[in-house]
């Protein structure tokens, strides 16, 4: 199958690129075929994806009054779904702990990434000029290779649970010939961009 799967939709005029599921050049960390070869994963028979879990990507919601600081909390994944929409966003698969503080992110992906993403408000007291308090952000990633349907990621914002993405949300999508994606099981590096 081609890495640029064509969909029956017009050119994306917002991003001005031809309609394709992905412009990624392909999986770079595939399973090795030769025992004894250098392999980045825990097993030479298993290919590795390159997921990204975002805890805090800060932005300002200028559509609210007063302007409100929010953070994007996301799992970036591939291969992509058509229109970058995860196959199951029901409450069985995606849970928002408190809709007053957390809501679905309108940005779901683009040519180089798909995101399962929500926005969580930053408390006003967290800013230096309004109180300068500390705010806790984080996530819990739970993967069970022996019981993959139990995998989930729960994000924390402002010291409280924000939202949870379960493995069922990123299930197979026969419209674009994509199988079940997984909550990442392999070790990942942590990158802090401040």
C-alpha positions in Angstrom: 0.0 0.0 0.0 1.2 3.5 -0.8 2.3 5.7 2.1 0.1 8.4 0.5 -3.4 6.9 0.6 -5.7 9.0 -1.6 -9.1 9.9 -0.2 -12.3 10.9 -2.0 -12.2 14.6 -0.9 -11.0 17.8 -2.4 -7.8 19.6 -1.8 -7.5 20.9 1.8 -7.7 24.6 1.1 -6.8 25.6 4.6 -3.4 23.8 4.5 -3.1 23.9 0.7 -1.9 20.4 0.3 -3.2 17.5 -1.8 -5.7 15.3 0.0 -3.7 12.4 1.4 -3.8 10.6 4.7 -0.2 11.1 5.4 2.9 12.7 3.9 5.2 10.9 6.4 8.1 9.1 4.7 7.3 5.8 6.3 8.0 3.9 9.5 11.7 4.4 10.3 12.0 1.9 13.1 10.6 -1.3 11.6 11.1 -4.7 13.0 14.5 -6.2 12.1 14.6 -9.3 9.8 18.1 -10.4 10.9 18.7 -11.8 14.4 21.7 -10.1 16.0 21.2 -6.8 14.2 21.0 -3.5 16.1 17.4 -2.7 17.0 16.0 0.1 19.0 13.1 -1.8 20.6 12.8 -4.6 23.2 12.4 -7.3 20.5 13.8 -7.7 17.0 10.4 -9.0 15.8 8.5 -5.9 16.8 8.4 -2.6 14.8 8.3 0.6 16.8 6.2 3.6 16.1 7.3 7.1 17.1 4.4 8.3 19.3 4.4 11.6 21.1 2.6 12.4 24.3 2.1 16.1 25.0 1.5 17.2 28.5 1.7 21.0 28.2 1.5 22.9 24.9 0.4 26.3 26.2 -1.7 28.7 24.2 -4.2 31.5 24.7 -7.9 31.1 24.0 -8.7 34.6 22.6 -12.3 33.6 21.9 -13.1 33.9 25.6 -13.4 36.9 27.8 -11.2 37.4 29.6 -8.6 35.6 27.5 -7.8 32.3 29.0 -4.6 30.3 29.0 -5.1 26.7 28.0 -2.8 23.7 27.4 -3.2 21.1 24.7 -2.8 17.6 26.1 -2.4 15.1 23.2 -1.3 11.7 21.9 0.1 12.1 18.4 -0.1 8.9 16.5 0.2 7.2 13.1 -0.9 5.6 10.9 -3.6 8.2 10.4 -7.4 8.0 10.2 -9.4 9.6 7.4 -10.0 13.2 8.3 -7.7 12.7 11.3 -10.6 11.7 13.5 -10.1 8.9 16.0 -12.6 6.0 15.2 -14.2 6.0 18.7 -14.7 9.2 20.7 -17.6 7.8 22.8 -17.6 8.1 26.5 -16.6 4.5 26.6 -13.2 5.3 25.0 -12.7 9.0 25.9 -13.6 10.5 29.3 -13.5 14.1 30.2 -13.3 14.3 34.0 -14.7 17.9 34.2 -16.1 19.6 31.1 -15.8 22.9 32.9 -12.0 22.8 32.6 -11.4 20.4 29.7 -12.9 20.1 26.2 -12.0 18.5 22.9 -9.4 20.3 20.8 -10.7 21.4 17.4 -7.2 20.7 15.9 -7.0 16.9 15.2 -4.1 16.7 12.8 -2.5 17.5 9.5 -0.3 16.2 6.8 2.5 15.1 9.3 0.6 14.1 12.4 -2.8 13.0 13.8 -3.7 14.0 17.4 -6.1 12.7 19.9 -6.2 16.0 21.8 -8.1 18.0 24.4 -7.6 21.5 25.8 -7.4 22.1 29.6 -7.7 25.6 31.2 -4.8 27.0 33.1 -5.9 28.5 36.4 -5.5 32.3 36.6 -3.6 32.0 39.9 -0.9 30.1 38.1 0.4 33.3 36.4 3.1 35.4 38.1 1.0 38.6 38.1 -2.1 37.0 39.4 -0.8 34.9 42.3 2.2 33.1 41.0 1.2 29.7 42.4 2.5 26.4 41.1 0.3 24.2 38.9 0.7 20.4 38.6 0.6 18.9 35.1 1.3 15.3 34.1 0.0 12.1 32.7 -0.3 8.4 33.5 0.4 6.1 30.7 -0.7 2.5 31.3 0.2 -0.2 28.8 -0.4 -3.9 29.2 1.2 -5.9 26.4 -0.5 -9.0 27.7 -3.9 -7.3 27.9 -3.8 -4.4 25.3 -7.4 -3.5 25.6 -6.7 -2.2 29.1 -4.2 0.5 27.9 -4.9 4.1 28.6 -3.4 7.6 29.1 -4.9 9.9 31.7 -3.8 13.6 31.6 -3.7 15.8 34.7 -4.1 19.5 34.6 -4.2 22.0 37.4 -3.6 19.1 39.9 -6.7 17.2 38.9 -7.6 14.6 36.3 -8.4 16.2 33.0 -9.2 13.5 30.5 -8.5 9.8 29.6 -7.9 8.2 26.2 -8.4 4.4 26.2 -7.0 2.0 23.7 -10.4 1.4 22.2 -10.5 5.0 20.9 -7.6 4.4 18.5 -9.0 1.1 17.1 -9.0 -0.2 13.6 -10.3 1.9 10.7 -11.3 -0.2 7.7 -12.0 2.9 5.5 -8.3 3.6 5.3 -7.0 0.0 5.9 -5.5 0.9 9.4 -5.4 -1.8 12.1 -5.6 -1.3 15.9 -3.1 1.3 17.1 -1.9 0.8 20.7 -1.3 3.0 23.7 2.6 3.1 23.4 4.3 0.1 25.1 7.9 0.9 24.4 10.2 3.1 26.4 10.1 6.7 25.3 12.4 9.7 25.8 11.2 12.7 27.7 11.7 16.1 26.0 11.1 19.3 27.9 10.6 22.4 25.7 10.3 25.4 28.0 
